[in-house]
Amino acid sequence: MKKQRICIVGDGLSGLMTALALNKLEGLEVQLISRKNKHSKDRRTTAISASNYEFFNKVIDKLNKKLFWPSKKIDLFYETKDQNMNFLNFNEDSKNLMYVFENNKIKEILINEIKKKKIKTLQKNINDLKDLDGNDIKILCLGRSSKIYQSIVDKRSLNKDYKEIAITGYVKHNLKNLNTAQYFLKEGPLAILPFSKNNFSFVWSVNKDFPTKDINSIVKSKISKVLKTNKILISNQQSYPLMLNLKRTYYKNDILILGEGLHTVHPVAGQGFNLVLRDINKLQKIFKYYTELGMSLKSTPALEEFTSNRKSENIITGIGIDLTHNFFKQNKLLNPFKETILKNISKNDTLKKISKFISNQGLSI
Ligand SMILES: Cc1cc2nc3c(=O)[nH]c(=O)nc-3n(C[C@H](O)[C@H](O)[C@H](O)COP(=O)(O)OP(=O)(O)OC[C@H]3O[C@@H](n4cnc5c(N)ncnc54)[C@H](O)[C@@H]3O)c2cc1C
């Protein structure tokens, strides 16, 4: 039987992983289209759950495990009047809770794997969907805000501008046994994500009116205060505007949206790419089922099945993250009660187990 042609547009983490995952299936001929002009470097790290790390291992042969820094412990702190109160700890003795990787290094690994597997690639800026004619299924991984999505989406998306930015960067340090941590500070949540013995990355979400003058020294003094050390060296500082966008339409005819274009969420819970990986995992399973039956994907309800499988989890998680973000936001009336609520959360083992399970497996298990 003639191979079915799948084209994937966009070479961010979502597009690269989708190309590799679908290329594993017999009967599909995958092509990856990326932009002609290379974009600026992505100097962030990404935290993924243990189950998504397993998926990475299934998709990439002989994955270099050294590029994924494991974490057995996650500490959560809330800034009160006179201290950072440690209100919740997640820990596992026997297995890892999550893994942190540097986006640039993993993109390089994925691109090399694409070359190794001889997946067809094409450099072209796609401005018109007609450019993709001739493919059986077209998958758009164009990031959070491509205008091209407008011709696919008919229902209104759930949208919110957080009017915040995430300041990100790398920190060199000589602290011993630094854990992954989230500090809910007055200015906004600060995530500390170790990715090697003496390096961690941070994501600090703050109001977009945050003073840009002297921003480097403000960030340095805040991190020094939180970690109680001045011996840190910050590099690769960048900032990203923050928004919530949850699409309600996932596909039209034979064109599917995937990645940040389907769901852009606040980074406070580090869930954006985790949701994408669960989407790709599910899409691979659905496509496998139909191709093994010898069916043409175009004439099956594969994209509808994908939508009904993934949409509710993506929307519920996105809204859950938004509620978490709102809870920790400064609010004069609520602030006095938060300390009491958080002290009680730490005593609730069931809640801890549920949140650990959901952040690893998602909601649709
Ligand atoms: C500050 C921050 C921290 C984060 N931390 C985490 C975390 O710890 N854990 C987690 O799970 N998630 C995290 N995320 C989310 C995660 O970064 C994204 O989900 C992930 O990068 C996937 O992006 P993407 O590939 O869908 O989009 P992008 O990276 O935006 O890629 C889109 C690609 O499409 C290409 N493109 C666009 N238009 C065209 C066109 N017309 N023709 C051809 N190509 C085109 C672009 O060049 C680009 O390569 C974070 C997000 C932010 C903002």
The ligand as an SDF file (V2000), in Angstrom:
LIG
                    3D

 53 58  0  0  0  0  0  0  0  0999 V2000
    8.8110   30.7800   30.5880 C   0  0  0  0  0  0  0  0  0  0  0  0
    8.2720   29.4480   30.1790 C   0  0  0  0  0  0  0  0  0  0  0  0
    8.6580   28.3000   30.8850 C   0  0  0  0  0  0  0  0  0  0  0  0
    8.1360   27.0490   30.5280 C   0  0  0  0  0  0  0  0  0  0  0  0
    8.4890   25.9570   31.2830 N   0  0  0  0  0  0  0  0  0  0  0  0
    7.8990   24.7620   31.0300 C   0  0  0  0  0  0  0  0  0  0  0  0
    8.1870   23.6260   31.8390 C   0  0  0  0  0  0  0  0  0  0  0  0
    9.0110   23.6660   32.7720 O   0  0  0  0  0  0  0  0  0  0  0  0
    7.5350   22.4540   31.5670 N   0  0  0  0  0  0  0  0  0  0  0  0
    6.6360   22.3430   30.5450 C   0  0  0  0  0  0  0  0  0  0  0  0
    6.0630   21.2600   30.3650 O   0  0  0  0  0  0  0  0  0  0  0  0
    6.3760   23.4050   29.7270 N   0  0  0  0  0  0  0  0  0  0  0  0
    6.9830   24.6010   29.9370 C   0  0  0  0  0  0  0  0  0  0  0  0
    6.7230   25.6690   29.1050 N   0  0  0  0  0  0  0  0  0  0  0  0
    5.9570   25.4480   27.8440 C   0  0  0  0  0  0  0  0  0  0  0  0
    6.8990   24.9900   26.7130 C   0  0  0  0  0  0  0  0  0  0  0  0
    7.9470   25.9100   26.5900 O   0  0  0  0  0  0  0  0  0  0  0  0
    6.2000   24.8340   25.3540 C   0  0  0  0  0  0  0  0  0  0  0  0
    5.0630   24.0140   25.5140 O   0  0  0  0  0  0  0  0  0  0  0  0
    7.1320   24.1860   24.3500 C   0  0  0  0  0  0  0  0  0  0  0  0
    8.2390   25.0050   24.1320 O   0  0  0  0  0  0  0  0  0  0  0  0
    6.4460   23.8310   23.0490 C   0  0  0  0  0  0  0  0  0  0  0  0
    6.4350   24.9000   22.1410 O   0  0  0  0  0  0  0  0  0  0  0  0
    5.9670   24.6690   20.6310 P   0  0  0  0  0  0  0  0  0  0  0  0
    6.9430   23.8270   19.8920 O   0  0  0  0  0  0  0  0  0  0  0  0
    4.5540   24.2380   20.5990 O   0  0  0  0  0  0  0  0  0  0  0  0
    6.0370   26.1750   20.0540 O   0  0  0  0  0  0  0  0  0  0  0  0
    7.3020   27.0510   19.6280 P   0  0  0  0  0  0  0  0  0  0  0  0
    8.4840   26.7350   20.4530 O   0  0  0  0  0  0  0  0  0  0  0  0
    6.8220   28.4580   19.5990 O   0  0  0  0  0  0  0  0  0  0  0  0
    7.6220   26.5590   18.1430 O   0  0  0  0  0  0  0  0  0  0  0  0
    6.8670   26.9660   17.0260 C   0  0  0  0  0  0  0  0  0  0  0  0
    7.7130   26.7640   15.7610 C   0  0  0  0  0  0  0  0  0  0  0  0
    6.9290   27.0250   14.6080 O   0  0  0  0  0  0  0  0  0  0  0  0
    7.7070   27.7580   13.6740 C   0  0  0  0  0  0  0  0  0  0  0  0
    6.7940   28.5060   12.8090 N   0  0  0  0  0  0  0  0  0  0  0  0
    5.9020   29.4550   13.1960 C   0  0  0  0  0  0  0  0  0  0  0  0
    5.2280   29.9250   12.1110 N   0  0  0  0  0  0  0  0  0  0  0  0
    5.7190   29.2420   11.0240 C   0  0  0  0  0  0  0  0  0  0  0  0
    5.4040   29.2560    9.6490 C   0  0  0  0  0  0  0  0  0  0  0  0
    4.4780   30.0970    9.1440 N   0  0  0  0  0  0  0  0  0  0  0  0
    6.0620   28.4290    8.7850 N   0  0  0  0  0  0  0  0  0  0  0  0
    7.0100   27.5620    9.2730 C   0  0  0  0  0  0  0  0  0  0  0  0
    7.3360   27.4920   10.5970 N   0  0  0  0  0  0  0  0  0  0  0  0
    6.7020   28.3270   11.4600 C   0  0  0  0  0  0  0  0  0  0  0  0
    8.5850   28.6470   14.5470 C   0  0  0  0  0  0  0  0  0  0  0  0
    9.7360   29.0590   13.8460 O   0  0  0  0  0  0  0  0  0  0  0  0
    8.9190   27.6940   15.6960 C   0  0  0  0  0  0  0  0  0  0  0  0
   10.0760   26.9300   15.4260 O   0  0  0  0  0  0  0  0  0  0  0  0
    7.2210   26.9390   29.4380 C   0  0  0  0  0  0  0  0  0  0  0  0
    6.8330   28.0790   28.7280 C   0  0  0  0  0  0  0  0  0  0  0  0
    7.3470   29.3370   29.0960 C   0  0  0  0  0  0  0  0  0  0  0  0
    6.9000   30.5650   28.3320 C   0  0  0  0  0  0  0  0  0  0  0  0
  1  2  1  0
  2  3  1  0
  2 52  2  0
  3  4  2  0
  4  5  1  0
  4 50  1  0
  5  6  2  0
  6  7  1  0
  6 13  1  0
  7  8  2  0
  7  9  1  0
  9 10  1  0
 10 11  2  0
 10 12  1  0
 12 13  2  0
 13 14  1  0
 14 15  1  0
 14 50  1  0
 15 16  1  0
 16 17  1  0
 16 18  1  0
 18 19  1  0
 18 20  1  0
 20 21  1  0
 20 22  1  0
 22 23  1  0
 23 24  1  0
 24 25  2  0
 24 26  1  0
 24 27  1  0
 27 28  1  0
 28 29  2  0
 28 30  1  0
 28 31  1  0
 31 32  1  0
 32 33  1  0
 33 34  1  0
 33 48  1  0
 34 35  1  0
 35 36  1  0
 35 46  1  0
 36 37  1  0
 36 45  1  0
 37 38  2  0
 38 39  1  0
 39 40  1  0
 39 45  2  0
 40 41  1  0
 40 42  2  0
 42 43  1  0
 43 44  2  0
 44 45  1  0
 46 47  1  0
 46 48  1  0
 48 49  1  0
 50 51  2  0
 51 52  1  0
 52 53  1  0
M  END
$$$$
